Amino acid sequence: MKKYSTWILAAGTIMVGIWAGSSFTTVSNASSQLGSADDPVVTKSYVDQQIQKALGGTISSTDSKTNSSSSKDTLPSSSASTNTSGSSSNKNNTSSTTTTPPVSGSTSTPATQTGSSSSASNGVSIVELRPGKKLIAEPGTQLIVRTGKAKVYSEGTNGLIDITVGKELGGSQAAPNNHLLLFPREGRGVEVDSTLRYNATIMVIGNYKVL
C-alpha cells in the first residue's frame, strides 16, 4: 500500500513539473514575441536616423561635402569638352571657308599700239587709239569715245548704231564723244585720222582688234 501511494505521488509530482515547465515556456515565448515592448521591431531608416543623431549629423554633412566636391570635379570637364567642341567647330568652319580672289572684268591696253593687236575679253578695255589706227569691233561690241576725235569706219555703206540718240552713223561720220555706240556686224569700227596729232581714248565693251 505504501509503495502504491509512493508511485502515485511521484507520478503527480512529475505531471505538475511538466505542466509548470510548459506554462513557463509559453509565458516566455509570449513575452519575447516580435514587436512587443521587450523586443520592438524597427526599420533601417529609423536606425540610420538614430545613428545620425548620435553622431551629430556628421554623416550627412560629410556626404553633402563629398557630393559638392564631386560636382565641382565634374563641371570643369563638361565645360572643357564644350569649349573643345566649340573650338573644333570653329576650326572646321574656318577650314571650310574658301576665299575667292576678286575677278576684274576690265583690262587695259598700252597707251600706244605698234602693228595690230586684238582683245578677246567681254570686259571693259581702255584703248588709246593713235592717229592712223583703226579699232575693228566684233558683232555686239560697244564703245564710247571718251576724249579725242574719231570717225566711223565701215567696209560697206552702213556703219554703227548710236544708242544714245537712237540713230545710225555711216562710214566716215564723226563718232560723238560720250555716246554709246553699238556695232551690229563685223568689219566696222572707228579710226583716228592720220592728220591729227592726239590719240583718242576709247572705252570698249566686248571683243575688238586694232589695225
LINTA-V399994 format. One line per field, one symbol per residue. phi: phi as a letter, one per 40 degrees, with the letter a starting at -180 (. if undefined). psi: psi as a letter, one per 20 degrees, with the letter a starting at -180 (. if undefined). A space follows every 50 residues. Layout:
# LINTA-V399994
phi: ???
psi: ???
This chain:
# LINTA-V399994
phi: .cccccccccccccccccccccccccccccccccgcccbccbcccccccc cccccggccccccccccccccccccdcccccccccccccccccccccbbb ccbccbbbbdcbbbgbaabbbcccbbbcccdgbbbcccdgcbabccbgbb bcbacbccbbbcccbgabbcdgcccccgbcbbbcbcgbababccccbbcb cbcbbhcaabb
psi: ghhghghggghhggggghghghgghgghhhhkqpirhhmqpqrhhggggh ghghikjhgghgghhggghhhhhhghhghhhghghghhhhhghghipqpp qqppipqqrrhqppcqrrpkqjapqopoorpiqqopqrpiqqrpograpq rpppibhqdrpnhgilrqprqiqpoqqkqoppohrrjqbqqpqiiqiqrp ppppoaqrqp.
